[in-house]
Amino acid sequence: MFLRIIVFLFVFQIGFAQERVSVLLDSLTLVSESGEKARISQEIAWELKDLDWDRTIHYMEYSESFALQSNSEEILAKHYIATANIYYEKDAFDVALEYYLKAYNFYKNESDLYQKNSLENSLAIIYAKLNNKEKALYYFKDISKYWQEERDSLSIAKTFNNIGTLFLEVDIDSSMYYYTKALLIAKNLNNDNLNTFIYTNLGRGYYLNDQPKLSLRYFKKAIETTEKKTITNTDAWIYNSISEYYLKEKQPDSAIYYANKSYYLLKNIPYS
């Protein structure tokens, strides 16, 4: 029964995306201003990214041509961000980085500090994924100052969690320091998604620090928090981390149990 519901939702989402594309295509024919045509083309490309990659590329190129026609550096920068977001979603991080940097070249000298720092956050995450820890840390520390000035507790906690992950396998003390700081902030935010990530990371950190009992305590907190919220496919990573813990502790039954939960999520939930 559950599998039928998942299949139904998947088909429904595809149908909704296709309907959305049709509406956007109608809008594209009705507008004449280049900047607006660029924006709508970006939206079409986004909706198509999981349906038809050739058409996605076509509308990304279409968007760029309209952005160039607009003679507006800001519209072109927005096109670069939209394109980068699509490549990021497809795990093409090197290509996404190229476009984020193009956008950043515009926003780094502008007064829009929120957009500038949002781009720095994207750059930090991509550099971390590409294993360029030095550049990732540079941008993470830079944006953490901005979020603190803005008193944006959620963004501060997320950034500290990311810095902790960056240090995880190279400096465990620094890693645990940032994870703990993230948790202290997150406890006041009532954000279960963030809490599950931090609990899981603390579990990983304590295990690497040869403290398996503390590690298990935080993994159990992650499980409890995960199972009381809406499950998404990102939770597969949490179950996989817990499975690895039990495997290292030579508890194969528990390791297999959580590995299966991870696999089931990855297999059956196409969208988060």
C-alpha positions as CSV (number, residue, x, y, z in Angstrom):
1,M,0.0,0.0,0.0
2,F,2.8,2.4,1.0
3,L,4.6,1.7,-2.3
4,R,1.4,2.5,-4.2
5,I,1.2,5.8,-2.5
6,I,4.9,6.6,-3.3
7,V,4.3,5.6,-7.0
8,F,1.2,7.8,-7.1
9,L,3.0,10.8,-5.6
10,F,5.9,10.3,-8.1
11,V,3.5,10.3,-11.1
12,F,1.6,13.2,-9.6
13,Q,4.8,15.3,-9.2
14,I,5.8,14.6,-12.8
15,G,2.4,15.6,-14.0
16,F,2.4,18.7,-12.0
17,A,5.9,19.7,-13.3
18,Q,4.7,19.2,-16.9
19,E,1.6,21.3,-16.3
20,R,3.8,24.0,-14.7
21,V,6.1,23.9,-17.8
22,S,3.0,24.4,-20.1
23,V,1.9,27.5,-18.1
24,L,5.4,28.9,-18.2
25,L,5.7,28.4,-21.9
26,D,2.5,30.3,-22.4
27,S,3.9,33.1,-20.2
28,L,7.1,33.1,-22.2
29,T,5.3,33.9,-25.5
30,L,3.3,36.7,-23.9
31,V,6.1,38.8,-22.4
32,S,8.5,41.0,-24.5
33,E,11.0,42.3,-21.9
34,S,14.3,40.5,-22.1
35,G,14.8,40.3,-18.3
36,E,11.4,38.7,-17.8
37,K,12.0,36.2,-20.6
38,A,15.3,35.3,-19.0
39,R,13.6,34.7,-15.6
40,I,10.8,32.6,-17.1
41,S,13.3,30.5,-19.1
42,Q,15.2,29.8,-15.9
43,E,12.0,28.6,-14.3
44,I,11.2,26.3,-17.2
45,A,14.8,24.9,-17.1
46,W,14.3,24.2,-13.3
47,E,11.0,22.4,-13.8
48,L,12.5,20.3,-16.6
49,K,15.8,19.3,-14.9
50,D,14.4,15.9,-13.7
51,L,12.3,15.3,-16.8
52,D,14.3,16.2,-19.9
53,W,17.9,17.2,-19.6
54,D,18.3,18.2,-23.3
55,R,15.4,20.7,-23.0
56,T,16.8,21.9,-19.6
57,I,20.1,22.8,-21.3
58,H,18.1,24.5,-24.2
59,Y,16.2,26.7,-21.8
60,M,19.3,27.5,-19.7
61,E,20.9,28.7,-23.0
62,Y,17.7,30.5,-23.9
63,S,17.8,32.3,-20.5
64,E,21.4,33.4,-21.0
65,S,20.7,34.9,-24.5
66,F,17.8,37.0,-23.0
67,A,19.9,38.0,-20.0
68,L,22.7,39.2,-22.4
69,Q,20.1,41.1,-24.5
70,S,18.9,42.9,-21.4
71,N,22.3,44.6,-21.0
72,S,21.9,44.2,-17.2
73,E,24.7,42.7,-15.2
74,E,22.3,41.9,-12.4
75,I,19.9,40.0,-14.6
76,L,22.9,38.1,-16.0
77,A,24.1,37.3,-12.5
78,K,20.7,36.0,-11.6
79,H,20.8,33.8,-14.6
80,Y,24.2,32.4,-13.4
81,I,22.7,31.6,-10.0
82,A,19.7,29.8,-11.5
83,T,22.0,27.8,-13.8
84,A,24.4,27.0,-10.9
85,N,21.4,25.8,-8.8
86,I,20.4,23.3,-11.5
87,Y,23.9,21.9,-11.9
88,Y,24.2,21.7,-8.1
89,E,21.0,19.7,-7.9
90,K,22.4,17.3,-10.5
91,D,25.6,16.9,-8.5
92,A,27.7,18.6,-11.2
93,F,29.6,20.6,-8.5
94,D,32.5,21.7,-10.7
95,V,30.1,23.3,-13.2
96,A,27.9,24.8,-10.5
97,L,31.0,26.4,-9.0
98,E,31.9,28.0,-12.3
99,Y,28.5,29.7,-12.5
100,Y,28.3,30.7,-8.8
101,L,31.7,32.4,-9.1
102,K,30.4,34.3,-12.2
103,A,27.5,35.5,-10.1
104,Y,29.7,36.3,-7.1
105,N,31.9,38.5,-9.3
106,F,28.9,40.8,-9.6
107,Y,27.5,40.6,-6.1
108,K,30.7,40.9,-4.2
109,N,30.9,44.6,-5.0
110,E,27.2,45.4,-4.7
111,S,25.1,46.6,-1.7
112,D,22.9,43.5,-1.6
113,L,24.7,41.8,1.4
114,Y,22.1,39.1,1.8
115,Q,22.6,37.8,-1.8
116,K,26.4,38.2,-1.5
117,N,26.5,36.1,1.7
118,S,24.0,33.5,0.3
119,L,26.4,33.0,-2.6
120,E,29.4,32.7,-0.2
121,N,27.4,30.0,1.6
122,S,26.9,28.2,-1.7
123,L,30.6,28.6,-2.5
124,A,31.6,27.2,0.9
125,I,29.4,24.1,0.5
126,I,30.6,23.4,-3.0
127,Y,34.3,23.9,-2.1
128,A,33.7,21.4,0.8
129,K,32.1,18.9,-1.5
130,L,35.1,19.3,-3.9
131,N,37.4,18.7,-0.9
132,N,39.0,22.2,-1.0
133,K,38.9,22.7,2.7
134,E,40.9,25.9,2.8
135,K,38.5,27.8,0.5
136,A,35.4,26.2,2.2
137,L,36.6,27.3,5.6
138,Y,37.4,30.8,4.4
139,Y,33.8,31.3,3.1
140,F,32.2,29.6,6.0
141,K,33.9,31.8,8.6
142,D,33.2,34.9,6.5
143,I,29.5,34.2,6.3
144,S,29.2,33.2,10.0
145,K,30.2,36.8,10.9
146,Y,27.4,38.1,8.7
147,W,24.8,35.8,10.1
148,Q,25.8,36.8,13.6
149,E,25.5,40.5,12.8
150,E,22.0,39.7,11.4
151,R,21.2,37.6,14.4
152,D,20.0,34.8,12.1
153,S,20.2,31.9,14.6
154,L,19.2,29.2,12.1
155,S,21.9,30.2,9.6
156,I,24.5,30.5,12.3
157,A,23.7,27.0,13.5
158,K,23.8,25.5,10.0
159,T,27.2,27.2,9.3
160,F,28.7,25.9,12.6
161,N,27.5,22.4,11.7
162,N,29.1,22.8,8.2
163,I,32.4,23.9,9.7
164,G,32.3,21.0,12.1
165,T,31.9,18.6,9.2
166,L,34.8,20.3,7.4
167,F,37.1,19.6,10.4
168,L,35.7,16.1,11.1
169,E,38.5,13.9,9.7
170,V,41.3,16.4,10.1
171,D,40.8,18.0,13.6
172,I,38.3,16.2,15.8
173,D,38.6,18.7,18.6
174,S,37.7,21.7,16.4
175,S,35.0,19.6,14.8
176,M,33.3,18.8,18.1
177,Y,33.7,22.4,19.2
178,Y,31.6,23.6,16.2
179,Y,29.1,20.8,16.4
180,T,28.5,21.6,20.1
181,K,28.1,25.3,19.3
182,A,25.6,24.4,16.6
183,L,23.6,22.2,19.0
184,L,23.4,24.9,21.7
185,I,21.8,27.3,19.2
186,A,19.6,24.7,17.5
187,K,18.0,23.6,20.8
188,N,16.2,26.9,20.9
189,L,15.0,26.7,17.3
190,N,12.6,23.7,17.3
191,N,14.0,22.6,13.9
192,D,13.9,18.8,13.8
193,N,15.7,18.6,10.4
194,L,18.6,20.6,11.7
195,N,18.7,18.7,15.0
196,T,18.9,15.3,13.3
197,F,21.9,16.4,11.3
198,I,23.7,17.8,14.3
199,Y,22.9,14.7,16.5
200,T,24.2,12.4,13.7
201,N,27.3,14.5,13.3
202,L,28.0,14.4,17.0
203,G,27.5,10.7,16.9
204,R,30.1,10.4,14.2
205,G,32.4,12.7,16.0
206,Y,32.3,11.0,19.3
207,Y,32.9,7.6,17.6
208,L,36.0,9.0,15.9
209,N,37.1,10.3,19.3
210,D,36.9,6.8,20.7
211,Q,33.8,7.5,22.8
212,P,31.3,4.9,21.5
213,K,28.8,5.2,24.4
214,L,28.4,9.0,23.8
215,S,28.3,8.3,20.0
216,L,25.4,5.8,20.5
217,R,23.6,8.3,22.7
218,Y,23.5,10.9,20.0
219,F,22.7,8.4,17.2
220,K,19.7,7.4,19.3
221,K,18.7,11.1,19.6
222,A,19.0,11.4,15.8
223,I,16.7,8.3,15.4
224,E,14.1,9.6,17.8
225,T,14.0,13.0,16.2
226,T,13.9,11.6,12.6
227,E,11.0,9.3,13.4
228,K,8.8,12.1,14.8
229,K,9.1,14.3,11.8
230,T,8.3,14.0,8.1
231,I,10.7,11.6,6.5
232,T,12.7,12.8,3.5
233,N,15.4,11.1,1.4
234,T,18.1,13.1,3.2
235,D,17.3,10.9,6.2
236,A,18.9,8.0,4.3
237,W,22.3,9.6,5.2
238,I,21.4,9.5,8.9
239,Y,20.3,5.9,8.8
240,N,23.5,5.0,6.8
241,S,25.7,6.7,9.5
242,I,24.0,4.7,12.2
243,S,24.4,1.5,10.2
244,E,28.1,2.2,9.9
245,Y,28.3,2.7,13.7
246,Y,26.7,-0.7,14.4
247,L,28.9,-2.4,11.7
248,K,32.0,-1.1,13.4
249,E,30.7,-2.2,16.8
250,K,30.2,-5.7,15.3
251,Q,26.4,-5.7,15.6
252,P,25.4,-7.0,12.2
253,D,21.7,-7.3,12.8
254,S,21.3,-3.6,13.7
255,A,23.7,-2.6,10.9
256,I,21.6,-4.4,8.4
257,Y,18.4,-3.0,9.8
258,Y,19.5,0.6,9.4
259,A,21.2,0.0,6.1
260,N,17.9,-1.3,4.8
261,K,16.0,1.8,6.1
262,S,18.6,3.9,4.2
263,Y,18.3,1.9,1.0
264,Y,14.5,2.0,1.1
265,L,14.4,5.8,1.4
266,L,16.9,6.2,-1.5
267,K,15.0,3.8,-3.6
268,N,11.4,4.9,-3.0
269,I,11.4,8.6,-2.3
270,P,12.4,10.4,-5.5
271,Y,11.9,13.9,-4.1
272,S,12.7,15.5,-0.8
